[in-house]
């Protein structure tokens, strides 16, 4: 086998691992340079490289295999990213109902503008993934993909689509479970202010509503951060379960 044939399995594996690291949290964080992600992807490809892989017969076949590996790595990473976006979604719901969305600022993590709690929750979840060792499970799921989906085999599109659908449902459910109690309290506060306005219109209760909602959001939203370790562990378990279903 010539040098190109020997390097082909490494290149194909590097395509899958690098694209996975670019999209999947916590490695998708913008603070991690792209060169570091590329070197880490090549290092992981060397670690999980299968012993034998049939070389491509032509350049077109190699490009087709590379595109298939990109689909595998990107698809699996999207499932993990969608599940963990529930934390950012919960923060966005808190910002919207608590009035903090009006003071949105640039979010370097997602390269978009977002509220304060959305950025705080997303950053806290990223830190927890590194501190708790959750990133090792994410890398473990990527390593298992080479045993379930060998190089050049391709991924089942129906299985991937079904996994992404389940991941989106898990994301919405988790976001509502995290932000739901605070949203209910804010809704009850709005109802109380509305009733107070009907009873005593001269009090101008809605002028008191803004500081009251800010106080409630800061108090309960900060307390909710205490529950984030359990939420991140639950999301990590769901993400790994979704990956294993696709890899079977």
C-alpha positions as CSV (number, residue, x, y, z in Angstrom):
1,X,0.0,0.0,0.0
2,X,1.4,3.4,-0.9
3,X,1.7,6.4,1.4
4,X,-1.6,7.9,0.2
5,X,-3.4,4.6,0.9
6,X,-1.9,4.5,4.4
7,X,-3.0,8.0,5.2
8,X,-6.5,7.7,3.8
9,X,-8.0,6.0,6.9
10,X,-6.4,8.7,9.1
11,X,-7.8,11.5,6.9
12,X,-11.3,10.0,6.9
13,X,-11.3,9.4,10.7
14,X,-10.0,13.0,11.2
15,X,-12.9,14.4,9.1
16,X,-15.4,12.7,11.4
17,X,-13.7,13.6,14.7
18,X,-12.9,17.2,13.8
19,X,-16.4,18.0,12.6
20,X,-17.8,16.4,15.7
21,X,-15.6,18.5,17.9
22,X,-16.5,21.7,16.0
23,X,-20.3,21.2,16.5
24,X,-20.7,19.2,19.7
25,X,-20.5,20.8,23.2
26,X,-18.4,21.5,25.2
27,X,-15.7,21.6,22.5
28,X,-17.8,23.9,20.2
29,X,-17.1,26.8,22.6
30,X,-15.7,29.8,20.7
31,X,-13.0,30.2,23.2
32,X,-11.3,27.0,21.9
33,X,-9.2,28.0,18.8
34,X,-10.0,26.2,15.6
35,X,-6.4,25.0,15.3
36,X,-6.7,23.3,18.7
37,X,-9.9,21.6,17.6
38,X,-8.2,20.4,14.4
39,X,-5.2,19.0,16.3
40,X,-7.4,17.3,18.9
41,X,-9.5,15.8,16.1
42,X,-6.4,14.3,14.4
43,X,-5.2,13.0,17.8
44,X,-8.5,11.3,18.5
45,X,-8.4,9.9,14.9
46,X,-5.0,8.3,15.6
47,X,-6.4,6.9,18.9
48,X,-9.5,5.2,17.4
49,X,-8.1,4.4,13.9
50,X,-9.3,1.0,12.8
51,X,-6.6,-1.5,12.0
52,X,-7.5,-2.1,8.4
53,X,-9.5,-0.1,5.8
54,X,-9.9,-0.8,2.1
55,X,-8.3,2.1,0.1
56,X,-10.4,4.1,-2.3
57,X,-10.2,3.1,-6.0
58,X,-10.3,6.7,-7.2
59,X,-10.3,10.3,-6.0
60,X,-14.0,10.6,-6.5
61,X,-14.6,7.6,-4.2
62,X,-12.3,9.1,-1.6
63,X,-14.2,12.4,-1.7
64,X,-17.5,10.5,-1.4
65,X,-16.2,8.7,1.7
66,X,-15.0,12.0,3.2
67,X,-18.4,13.5,2.6
68,X,-20.0,10.5,4.3
69,X,-17.7,10.8,7.3
70,X,-18.6,14.5,7.5
71,X,-22.3,13.5,7.6
72,X,-21.6,11.0,10.3
73,X,-19.6,13.4,12.5
74,X,-21.9,16.3,11.9
75,X,-25.1,14.3,12.4
76,X,-23.9,12.8,15.7
77,X,-22.6,16.2,16.9
78,X,-25.9,17.9,16.1
79,X,-27.8,15.4,18.3
80,X,-25.6,16.3,21.2
81,X,-25.7,20.0,20.5
82,X,-29.5,20.1,20.2
83,X,-30.0,18.3,23.5
84,X,-27.6,20.7,25.4
85,X,-29.2,23.8,23.8
86,X,-32.0,23.2,26.3
87,X,-29.9,25.1,28.9
88,X,-29.5,28.1,26.6
89,X,-33.2,27.9,25.7
90,X,-34.2,27.9,29.4
91,X,-32.1,31.0,29.9
92,X,-33.7,32.7,26.9
93,X,-37.2,31.9,28.3
94,X,-36.2,33.5,31.6
95,X,-34.8,36.5,29.8
96,X,-38.0,36.9,27.8
97,X,-40.5,36.6,30.6
98,X,-38.3,38.5,33.2
99,X,-37.7,41.5,30.9
100,X,-33.9,40.9,30.6
101,X,-34.2,40.3,26.8
102,X,-34.3,44.1,26.4
103,X,-30.7,44.3,27.5
104,X,-29.4,41.7,25.1
105,X,-25.7,41.7,24.4
106,X,-23.4,39.9,22.0
107,X,-22.9,36.2,23.0
108,X,-19.4,35.0,22.0
109,X,-20.4,31.4,22.5
110,X,-23.1,31.3,19.8
111,X,-22.0,34.4,17.8
112,X,-25.5,35.9,18.3
113,X,-27.1,38.4,20.6
114,X,-28.7,37.0,23.7
115,X,-30.0,37.8,27.1
116,X,-28.0,37.7,30.4
117,X,-29.5,34.5,31.8
118,X,-29.1,32.7,28.4
119,X,-25.4,33.5,28.4
120,X,-25.0,32.7,32.1
121,X,-26.8,29.3,31.9
122,X,-24.9,28.3,28.7
123,X,-21.5,29.2,30.2
124,X,-22.3,27.4,33.4
125,X,-23.3,24.2,31.5
126,X,-20.1,24.3,29.5
127,X,-18.0,24.7,32.7
128,X,-19.9,21.8,34.4
129,X,-19.2,19.5,31.4
130,X,-15.5,20.1,31.8
131,X,-15.4,20.0,35.6
132,X,-17.6,16.9,36.0
133,X,-15.8,15.0,33.3
134,X,-18.9,14.9,31.1
135,X,-16.7,15.7,28.1
136,X,-15.2,12.2,28.5
137,X,-18.6,10.6,27.9
138,X,-19.0,12.7,24.8
139,X,-15.6,11.6,23.4
140,X,-16.5,8.0,24.4
141,X,-19.7,8.2,22.3
142,X,-17.6,9.5,19.4
143,X,-15.1,6.6,19.8
144,X,-18.0,4.0,19.8
145,X,-19.2,5.4,16.5
146,X,-16.2,3.9,14.7
147,X,-17.1,0.4,15.9
148,X,-20.8,0.8,15.0
149,X,-20.2,2.8,11.8
150,X,-16.9,1.8,10.2
151,X,-15.1,4.2,7.9
152,X,-16.8,4.5,4.6
153,X,-20.0,2.6,5.7
154,X,-22.1,5.7,6.1
155,X,-24.9,6.4,8.5
156,X,-28.6,5.5,8.3
157,X,-30.4,8.7,7.3
158,X,-33.8,7.6,8.8
159,X,-32.1,6.6,12.1
160,X,-30.4,10.0,12.2
161,X,-33.5,11.9,11.4
162,X,-35.4,9.9,14.1
163,X,-32.6,10.7,16.6
164,X,-32.7,14.4,15.8
165,X,-36.5,14.5,16.2
166,X,-36.2,12.9,19.6
167,X,-33.4,15.2,20.6
168,X,-35.5,18.3,19.6
169,X,-38.3,17.0,21.8
170,X,-36.0,16.4,24.7
171,X,-34.6,20.0,24.2
172,X,-38.0,21.7,24.5
173,X,-39.1,19.5,27.4
174,X,-35.9,20.2,29.4
175,X,-36.0,23.9,28.7
176,X,-39.6,24.1,30.0
177,X,-38.7,22.0,33.0
178,X,-35.8,24.3,33.9
179,X,-37.5,27.6,33.3
180,X,-41.2,26.6,33.9
181,X,-41.3,27.3,37.7
182,X,-39.9,30.8,37.3
183,X,-42.2,31.5,34.3
184,X,-45.2,30.4,36.4
185,X,-44.2,32.7,39.3
186,X,-43.7,35.7,36.9
187,X,-47.1,34.9,35.3
188,X,-48.7,34.9,38.8
189,X,-47.0,38.2,39.6
190,X,-48.4,39.8,36.4
191,X,-51.9,38.5,37.3
192,X,-51.5,40.0,40.8
193,X,-50.5,43.3,39.4
194,X,-53.4,43.3,37.0
195,X,-55.8,42.6,39.9
196,X,-54.2,45.3,42.0
197,X,-54.7,47.8,39.1
198,X,-58.4,46.9,38.9
199,X,-58.8,47.4,42.7
200,X,-56.7,50.5,43.1
201,X,-56.0,52.2,39.7
202,X,-54.3,55.2,41.4
203,X,-51.4,53.0,42.6
204,X,-50.1,52.6,39.1
205,X,-49.2,49.0,39.8
206,X,-47.6,48.4,36.4
207,X,-44.9,51.0,37.2
208,X,-44.0,48.7,40.1
209,X,-44.1,45.7,37.9
210,X,-40.6,46.1,36.3
211,X,-38.6,46.3,39.5
212,X,-40.7,43.5,41.0
213,X,-40.2,41.2,38.1
214,X,-36.5,41.9,38.0
215,X,-36.3,41.1,41.7
216,X,-38.2,37.8,41.2
217,X,-36.1,36.9,38.2
218,X,-32.8,37.6,39.9
219,X,-33.8,35.8,43.1
220,X,-35.3,32.6,41.6
221,X,-33.1,32.6,38.5
222,X,-30.0,32.6,40.6
223,X,-31.3,29.9,42.9
224,X,-32.1,27.8,39.8
225,X,-28.4,27.7,38.9
226,X,-28.0,25.3,41.9
227,X,-30.1,22.7,40.0
228,X,-27.9,23.0,36.8
229,X,-25.5,20.2,37.7
230,X,-28.3,17.8,37.9
231,X,-29.9,19.1,34.7
232,X,-26.5,18.9,32.9
233,X,-26.1,15.3,34.1
234,X,-29.6,14.4,32.9
235,X,-29.0,16.1,29.5
236,X,-25.7,14.2,29.1
237,X,-27.5,10.9,29.8
238,X,-30.2,11.7,27.2
239,X,-27.6,12.8,24.6
240,X,-25.6,9.6,25.1
241,X,-28.8,7.5,24.9
242,X,-29.8,9.2,21.7
243,X,-26.3,8.5,20.3
244,X,-26.4,4.8,21.2
245,X,-29.8,4.4,19.5
246,X,-28.4,5.7,16.3
247,X,-25.2,3.7,16.5
248,X,-27.0,0.4,17.0
